[in-house]
Amino acid sequence: MMAAGQIFIIIVSAFLLGRSFYNYNLAFLAWGALVPYFFILFRMPTIKKAFFLSFTFGSIFYGTLFYWITIVSKWVGPLGYAGWLGTFLYLTLLFSVMGIFLYKICNSLWMKVFAPPLVWVLFEWLQSKGSFGQTAGSLAYSQKAEWLVSQSAAYGGIYLLSFIIVLVNSLILGIVLLRGAHKKNQILFSGYFLAAIIVLSSWMTFLHRDRHIDDITRSSTQALVFQPNVAQYKKLSYRYSFEIFQELYKDMNTMRLINADLYIFPESLIPGLYNQNELLYRQLAQLLPAKSYMLFGSNRRTPDKYYNSLFVMDQSGNNLQCYDKQRIVPFGEYMPFRKLIDHLLPETLQYMGADISPGDGIKLFSTSNHERFGVSICFESIFPEIFYQQHQNGSEFSVVVTNDGWFFDTIALKIHQNATAFRAVESRKQVLFCANTGISSIIQPSGKINRLIAYNSKGYMIAKIKKNTGNTYYYKHFNLFILVCAMVLLLSIVGELFLRKRFLGIK
């Protein structure tokens, strides 16, 4: 087993890394919290201890970062803990595999300093895959999207920013490991350190050019983002449907005076299925100004499936467009291992009688002025691929609707909004973020949030649409950075195995 001192250091280091996501004043912790982990990992005598070390670090980090998932248990019972456990184990086990991989390939000072940023990028990309995959644990999200260094996402996505953060950690690690190192190792690292500092400094200077990125083409289209602030317990009960509708009807009577072109409402606007509430939605739509559209979220049912959907209605109550959510939430919208869960839990303890089905692909919506925009529902906005696909189909701006009322006023709201702001940076498009209980916001192409409605508040915001169809470097070469990291890592491993002793003479 590891020494008690090592375990204590790892626990503190992992906890501090998790805390770096909570407050932007603590964001600096991410730039050094990995150093103790890497240092102790490379001193482990066996692969089993390396696994235990990585599992310990990963469990504390993800436990600190994702504890808020358990809050869902207030609404869905034991399945809230199942959702947390599934996410927790998936990400922690992936982290442990990454640790073992680093332990096996990093046998020299060069690899110990050079390999971690490359491996980390591949690890973050992999952790977004699969049923339990997500990007919420990306180191990039510990940084505020509008900060200068965060503008790197326009060139390599969140993966480039995470690479830079881990690179700084590895440079600090190199300084720590340099004591007593072979002279050739010291010369090699010194050159690498100097080159890295020059490149990072040049990169920050280059990013400074993007400071006016928010000054892009404005259209004449005006959008209204409405936060109704309906209590979550009402959202989950059909008996409040008409009460919520009546309140929305009053609000719409007031907001129609704004004469906006697009009225944006959050996910699951009225409890129940769209099929049951269609008449209520039509009555709301009839309050729209002429040539205006209303966008709202609601679950819907087909003869054999259920969907979490977004709709656009015109003043006549015509359902013009519909989008079905693609990335659905395990244990929240569908039940992984349903047969096993059905066997273990009685029906009275189960939240979902039927699964939500994923949609069949990207669909763009249009305003009455023919601007095209992509839409995302809830945690879809943490996946770069969805926004990239919308861009490929011709979106000019983006809309995200959500109901984060499940999580009260926790870190979940901050992570969700900040992750969405990174989608704005990656695409250089304006994002209109509409939540039920907050926090709703207007996100600029730089990731800056210049207007918002606070949590547990009711209100609306008006925004002139900013259009952008141009390519960022990231969208022009989507995931190229991941491929480059994989190729450089492979070449480094080959060089370590076959060329190191022969040409460098380093022991």
Secondary structure, DSSP 8 states (H G I E B T S, - for coil): ---HHHHHHHHHHHHHHHHTTT-GGGGGGGGTTTHHHHHHHTT-SSHHHHHHHHHHHHHHHHHHHHGGGGGGHHHHTTHHHHHHHHHHHHHHHHHHHHHHHHHHH--SHHHHHHHHHHHHHHHHHHHT-STT--STT-GGGGS-TTSTGGGGHHHHHHHHHHHHHHHHHHHHHHHHHTTT--HHHHHHHHHHHHHHHHHHHHHHHHHGGGGGTT---EEEEEEEEEE----HHHHT-GGGHHHHHHHHHHHHHHHGGG--SEEE--SS-SSSBHHHHHHHHHHHHTTS-TT-EEEEEEEEE-SS-EEEEEEEE-TT--EEEEEE-SS--BTTTB-TTHHHHHHHS-GGG-S-SS-B---SS--EEE-TT--EEEEEEGGGGG-HHHHHHHHHTT-SEEEEEE-GGGG-SSHHHHHHHHHHHHHHHHHT--EEEEESSS-EEEE-TTS-EEEEE-TT--EEEEEEEE------HHHHTTTHHHHHHHHHHHHHHHIIIIIIIIII---
